[in-house]
Amino acid sequence: MYNDNPNTTRAISVSELNKQARSLLERSFLMISVEGELSNFVRPSSGHWYFTLKDDKAQVRCAMFRNRSQFLKYQPKNGDRVLVRAKVSLYEGRGDFQLICDYMEESGSGRLQQAYEELKARLHREGLFDSQ
């Protein structure tokens, strides 16, 4: 409960806040399935995958660690529509809400990527990419 008097309220550190928020998120959400479009997909040498899942109104950061990603036959790319099974968490170091994915499968081409490709094709047909 919030108290307006700062002299009677014990302050906690940012680290403690993030630790408590992470614990609350992880206890409140069991494994969930989320569908969205992949963007900002990176695959560093560690073998972990980092990406964003988005729809037309929101986005969430995601990670899939090497011990899970190495077993998938599917190789994701930006613009793919995917279904992930994940645990909700918080990366304490940055205070970022995220999904820790343990499974991913393709569920079709993303609508945002399709819209982008259609716009690009239309602009190309109109000659906007032609050299002057």
Secondary structure, DSSP 8 states (H G I E B T S, - for coil): ---S-TTSS----HHHHHHHHHHHHHHH--SEEEEEEEEEEE--TTS-EEEEEE-SS-EEEEEE-HHHHTT-S----TTEEEEEEEEEEEETTTTEEEEEEEEEEEEEE-HHHHHHHHHHHHHHHTTTTS--
